[in-house]
Amino acid sequence: MAPDTPLTPTSGKPLLVKPAKPPVVAKRPRKMQVMLLETHLDSDLRSDRSESRFLREFFENFGDLDFIASSIHSQADLSKFLAHARGRRRIDVVHIVAHGRAGRRGTTIGLTDGESLDLHRREVQHLFAGLRADALFLSCCELGRERKLMRDLVTVSGVGAVFSYTDDVSDYQAFLIEALFYHLACGYYRGERSDLPWREVYERIKFGLDYFGIDDGRAPLVHPLLVAEFGDAQAS
């Protein structure tokens, strides 16, 4: 019999063994942050809702979300809290609740102490300059009629999107719309923390307001109650 000979690879090349891949660790979603600045709405103007109370309870279901709520009674208050927003690392949404009015005499938000701030005035727009926020939600009646003004606020503030209403909005509508907004913007979309771009957030809300009959206008998809303008990164 022939003597035993060691077996060698037929190719003549050493065998390479790939190391096992480490297990994939799911990336923890970053902590979301929302700042609410709210006036005390006057029931004589058909609205006395407390958005802060509603959102505080609503956000308890969102997990890792930091909610900051403050009352604004004057321009000084608004200026102070917007400066505070600029000093933070990043805020997902700055949300302002106030009475709004658009007309020949100006486009204004009304504060608790009776002050009216005309958003067409440069010094008022400057209050929003350089916000470290991804979006600005103006929960105010009629401001959305002024689309150029909203585009100006996008430019001045540097946010990714500005949202507001084109007509009078009831408390009932506002609670539903803004709950949908935060579900899509900061909540769990299809089981995962939402990372939808602002334009998609808006389009889904607009469709939902029509589909569920929340927007009671005659043509909600053509003339929607909620409108938005977007920054350059969201424009496409």
LUMPAFI-653945 format. One record per residue (C-alpha): x, y, z; residue number from 1; residue in three letters. Coordinates in pm, whole numbers. Each point is the difference from the previous one (the first is absolute). Last residue first. Example, Ala and Ser with C-alpha at 12.3 -4.5 7.8 and 13.67 -1.06 7.14 Angstrom:
# LUMPAFI-653945
x->1367	y->-106	z->714	i->2	aa->Ser
x->-137	y->-344	z->66	i->1	aa->Ala
//
This chain:
# LUMPAFI-653945
x->-3824	y->6893	z->-325	i->236	aa->Ser
x->-55	y->296	z->233	i->235	aa->Ala
x->94	y->-168	z->326	i->234	aa->Gln
x->370	y->98	z->3	i->233	aa->Ala
x->-87	y->346	z->-129	i->232	aa->Asp
x->-241	y->75	z->281	i->231	aa->Gly
x->-368	y->-87	z->-12	i->230	aa->Phe
x->-335	y->178	z->13	i->229	aa->Glu
x->-303	y->-162	z->156	i->228	aa->Ala
x->-377	y->19	z->-13	i->227	aa->Val
x->-281	y->-123	z->225	i->226	aa->Leu
x->-360	y->81	z->-97	i->225	aa->Leu
x->59	y->-128	z->-351	i->224	aa->Pro
x->-114	y->173	z->-321	i->223	aa->His
x->57	y->-261	z->-270	i->222	aa->Val
x->3	y->-316	z->215	i->221	aa->Leu
x->-264	y->138	z->234	i->220	aa->Pro
x->-245	y->98	z->-276	i->219	aa->Ala
x->-324	y->117	z->163	i->218	aa->Arg
x->156	y->62	z->342	i->217	aa->Gly
x->-85	y->-217	z->300	i->216	aa->Asp
x->355	y->-120	z->66	i->215	aa->Asp
x->-55	y->-277	z->256	i->214	aa->Ile
x->-192	y->-211	z->-252	i->213	aa->Gly
x->206	y->-313	z->58	i->212	aa->Phe
x->123	y->-21	z->-360	i->211	aa->Tyr
x->49	y->376	z->-38	i->210	aa->Asp
x->195	y->47	z->321	i->209	aa->Leu
x->187	y->-323	z->-72	i->208	aa->Gly
x->114	y->117	z->-345	i->207	aa->Phe
x->133	y->325	z->145	i->206	aa->Lys
x->170	y->-185	z->286	i->205	aa->Ile
x->173	y->-240	z->-239	i->204	aa->Arg
x->114	y->287	z->-221	i->203	aa->Glu
x->136	y->191	z->299	i->202	aa->Tyr
x->206	y->-284	z->146	i->201	aa->Val
x->127	y->-74	z->-350	i->200	aa->Glu
x->120	y->359	z->-40	i->199	aa->Arg
x->154	y->-5	z->347	i->198	aa->Trp
x->219	y->-301	z->-75	i->197	aa->Pro
x->-106	y->-321	z->178	i->196	aa->Leu
x->242	y->-122	z->267	i->195	aa->Asp
x->-266	y->-143	z->229	i->194	aa->Ser
x->105	y->-226	z->285	i->193	aa->Arg
x->-88	y->-349	z->-117	i->192	aa->Glu
x->-324	y->-199	z->39	i->191	aa->Gly
x->-160	y->100	z->-330	i->190	aa->Arg
x->61	y->366	z->85	i->189	aa->Tyr
x->78	y->37	z->369	i->188	aa->Tyr
x->-23	y->360	z->116	i->187	aa->Gly
x->194	y->319	z->-68	i->186	aa->Cys
x->-117	y->142	z->-333	i->185	aa->Ala
x->-275	y->-242	z->-106	i->184	aa->Leu
x->-162	y->-43	z->343	i->183	aa->His
x->75	y->363	z->76	i->182	aa->Tyr
x->-195	y->123	z->-301	i->181	aa->Phe
x->-287	y->-240	z->57	i->180	aa->Leu
x->-40	y->132	z->357	i->179	aa->Ala
x->25	y->353	z->-140	i->178	aa->Glu
x->-284	y->-59	z->-242	i->177	aa->Ile
x->-228	y->-165	z->256	i->176	aa->Leu
x->54	y->260	z->272	i->175	aa->Phe
x->-29	y->288	z->-247	i->174	aa->Ala
x->-323	y->-129	z->-155	i->173	aa->Gln
x->-182	y->-25	z->333	i->172	aa->Tyr
x->140	y->334	z->116	i->171	aa->Asp
x->-148	y->154	z->-313	i->170	aa->Ser
x->213	y->141	z->-281	i->169	aa->Val
x->-79	y->331	z->-169	i->168	aa->Asp
x->167	y->12	z->-339	i->167	aa->Asp
x->334	y->-59	z->-175	i->166	aa->Thr
x->167	y->-187	z->284	i->165	aa->Tyr
x->374	y->-26	z->67	i->164	aa->Ser
x->314	y->-206	z->-61	i->163	aa->Phe
x->360	y->121	z->-55	i->162	aa->Val
x->262	y->-243	z->-127	i->161	aa->Ala
x->372	y->-83	z->11	i->160	aa->Gly
x->87	y->285	z->234	i->159	aa->Val
x->248	y->276	z->-90	i->158	aa->Gly
x->-197	y->258	z->198	i->157	aa->Ser
x->27	y->286	z->-247	i->156	aa->Val
x->-43	y->-210	z->-314	i->155	aa->Thr
x->-286	y->-215	z->131	i->154	aa->Val
x->-164	y->313	z->144	i->153	aa->Leu
x->19	y->169	z->-340	i->152	aa->Asp
x->-161	y->-305	z->-159	i->151	aa->Arg
x->-283	y->27	z->254	i->150	aa->Met
x->-42	y->368	z->-84	i->149	aa->Leu
x->-16	y->-86	z->-368	i->148	aa->Lys
x->-272	y->-253	z->76	i->147	aa->Arg
x->-218	y->250	z->183	i->146	aa->Glu
x->-323	y->-197	z->24	i->145	aa->Arg
x->178	y->-229	z->246	i->144	aa->Gly
x->-33	y->267	z->269	i->143	aa->Leu
x->-379	y->-45	z->1	i->142	aa->Glu
x->-45	y->-154	z->346	i->141	aa->Cys
x->304	y->-74	z->213	i->140	aa->Cys
x->177	y->-324	z->89	i->139	aa->Ser
x->328	y->123	z->-145	i->138	aa->Leu
x->215	y->-314	z->-30	i->137	aa->Phe
x->370	y->70	z->-55	i->136	aa->Leu
x->218	y->-289	z->-115	i->135	aa->Ala
x->353	y->-139	z->35	i->134	aa->Asp
x->103	y->235	z->277	i->133	aa->Ala
x->315	y->191	z->93	i->132	aa->Arg
x->-172	y->328	z->-79	i->131	aa->Leu
x->226	y->240	z->-188	i->130	aa->Gly
x->-238	y->294	z->-18	i->129	aa->Ala
x->-347	y->-47	z->149	i->128	aa->Phe
x->-8	y->330	z->190	i->127	aa->Leu
x->128	y->159	z->-323	i->126	aa->His
x->-345	y->-48	z->-150	i->125	aa->Gln
x->-132	y->246	z->257	i->124	aa->Val
x->271	y->255	z->-77	i->123	aa->Glu
x->-69	y->-33	z->-372	i->122	aa->Arg
x->-370	y->76	z->32	i->121	aa->Arg
x->-215	y->-231	z->-213	i->120	aa->His
x->-61	y->-218	z->305	i->119	aa->Leu
x->-207	y->270	z->164	i->118	aa->Asp
x->10	y->-75	z->372	i->117	aa->Leu
x->-318	y->80	z->189	i->116	aa->Ser
x->31	y->70	z->371	i->115	aa->Glu
x->-310	y->-53	z->213	i->114	aa->Gly
x->177	y->-142	z->304	i->113	aa->Asp
x->-72	y->-358	z->-109	i->112	aa->Thr
x->161	y->28	z->-343	i->111	aa->Leu
x->-162	y->51	z->-340	i->110	aa->Gly
x->175	y->-110	z->-317	i->109	aa->Ile
x->-26	y->239	z->-290	i->108	aa->Thr
x->-16	y->30	z->-374	i->107	aa->Thr
x->-56	y->366	z->-71	i->106	aa->Gly
x->-268	y->265	z->-30	i->105	aa->Arg
x->-115	y->-131	z->-336	i->104	aa->Arg
x->-67	y->-343	z->143	i->103	aa->Gly
x->140	y->-313	z->160	i->102	aa->Ala
x->-86	y->-87	z->360	i->101	aa->Arg
x->150	y->-240	z->247	i->100	aa->Gly
x->-82	y->-99	z->356	i->99	aa->His
x->287	y->-178	z->170	i->98	aa->Ala
x->161	y->-342	z->34	i->97	aa->Val
x->367	y->-16	z->-98	i->96	aa->Ile
x->178	y->-331	z->-63	i->95	aa->His
x->379	y->-17	z->-35	i->94	aa->Val
x->63	y->-347	z->-139	i->93	aa->Val
x->303	y->-232	z->-16	i->92	aa->Asp
x->219	y->198	z->236	i->91	aa->Ile
x->380	y->-1	z->-25	i->90	aa->Arg
x->297	y->74	z->227	i->89	aa->Arg
x->-179	y->265	z->201	i->88	aa->Arg
x->94	y->368	z->0	i->87	aa->Gly
x->-220	y->89	z->-295	i->86	aa->Arg
x->-301	y->-141	z->185	i->85	aa->Ala
x->80	y->221	z->300	i->84	aa->His
x->8	y->302	z->-232	i->83	aa->Ala
x->-345	y->-107	z->-119	i->82	aa->Leu
x->-105	y->-14	z->366	i->81	aa->Phe
x->118	y->353	z->78	i->80	aa->Lys
x->-137	y->159	z->-319	i->79	aa->Ser
x->-344	y->-152	z->57	i->78	aa->Leu
x->-4	y->119	z->360	i->77	aa->Asp
x->108	y->352	z->-99	i->76	aa->Ala
x->-269	y->5	z->-269	i->75	aa->Gln
x->-254	y->-61	z->273	i->74	aa->Ser
x->-204	y->-267	z->179	i->73	aa->His
x->188	y->-312	z->-104	i->72	aa->Ile
x->-56	y->-313	z->206	i->71	aa->Ser
x->260	y->-276	z->-2	i->70	aa->Ser
x->9	y->-369	z->-89	i->69	aa->Ala
x->315	y->-210	z->-51	i->68	aa->Ile
x->-50	y->-363	z->-102	i->67	aa->Phe
x->300	y->-237	z->-22	i->66	aa->Asp
x->-86	y->-321	z->-182	i->65	aa->Leu
x->140	y->-349	z->65	i->64	aa->Asp
x->-321	y->-202	z->25	i->63	aa->Gly
x->-283	y->138	z->-211	i->62	aa->Phe
x->-294	y->-103	z->220	i->61	aa->Asn
x->60	y->274	z->258	i->60	aa->Glu
x->-14	y->236	z->-297	i->59	aa->Phe
x->-380	y->-1	z->-2	i->58	aa->Phe
x->-24	y->93	z->369	i->57	aa->Glu
x->231	y->299	z->-45	i->56	aa->Arg
x->-163	y->81	z->-334	i->55	aa->Leu
x->-349	y->43	z->145	i->54	aa->Phe
x->110	y->202	z->302	i->53	aa->Arg
x->221	y->224	z->-214	i->52	aa->Ser
x->-271	y->58	z->-261	i->51	aa->Glu
x->-238	y->156	z->246	i->50	aa->Ser
x->-307	y->92	z->-203	i->49	aa->Arg
x->-197	y->320	z->54	i->48	aa->Asp
x->-112	y->72	z->-354	i->47	aa->Ser
x->-307	y->176	z->-139	i->46	aa->Arg
x->145	y->352	z->17	i->45	aa->Leu
x->-193	y->76	z->319	i->44	aa->Asp
x->168	y->-309	z->145	i->43	aa->Ser
x->330	y->191	z->-2	i->42	aa->Asp
x->309	y->-211	z->-55	i->41	aa->Leu
x->270	y->16	z->264	i->40	aa->His
x->306	y->14	z->-223	i->39	aa->Thr
x->211	y->-308	z->-59	i->38	aa->Glu
x->364	y->-67	z->-82	i->37	aa->Leu
x->57	y->-374	z->-50	i->36	aa->Leu
x->354	y->-132	z->-41	i->35	aa->Met
x->38	y->-356	z->-134	i->34	aa->Val
x->309	y->-218	z->30	i->33	aa->Gln
x->60	y->-354	z->-130	i->32	aa->Met
x->268	y->-217	z->158	i->31	aa->Lys
x->201	y->-183	z->-262	i->30	aa->Arg
x->-113	y->-344	z->-108	i->29	aa->Pro
x->221	y->-277	z->139	i->28	aa->Arg
x->193	y->-173	z->-274	i->27	aa->Lys
x->-74	y->-372	z->-7	i->26	aa->Ala
x->310	y->-204	z->72	i->25	aa->Val
x->105	y->-221	z->-287	i->24	aa->Val
x->178	y->-309	z->128	i->23	aa->Pro
x->372	y->-12	z->-80	i->22	aa->Pro
x->84	y->-167	z->-332	i->21	aa->Lys
x->179	y->-334	z->28	i->20	aa->Ala
x->355	y->5	z->-128	i->19	aa->Pro
x->50	y->-110	z->-359	i->18	aa->Lys
x->205	y->-319	z->-40	i->17	aa->Val
x->249	y->2	z->-283	i->16	aa->Leu
x->135	y->-332	z->-129	i->15	aa->Leu
x->358	y->13	z->-120	i->14	aa->Pro
x->54	y->-22	z->-378	i->13	aa->Lys
x->130	y->-313	z->-185	i->12	aa->Gly
x->-327	y->-30	z->-178	i->11	aa->Ser
x->-40	y->-368	z->88	i->10	aa->Thr
x->42	y->67	z->369	i->9	aa->Pro
x->244	y->-249	z->152	i->8	aa->Thr
x->-59	y->-344	z->153	i->7	aa->Leu
x->294	y->-154	z->178	i->6	aa->Pro
x->151	y->-315	z->-154	i->5	aa->Thr
x->-43	y->-357	z->131	i->4	aa->Asp
x->253	y->-245	z->-141	i->3	aa->Pro
x->-94	y->-200	z->-310	i->2	aa->Ala
x->-109	y->-355	z->67	i->1	aa->Met
//
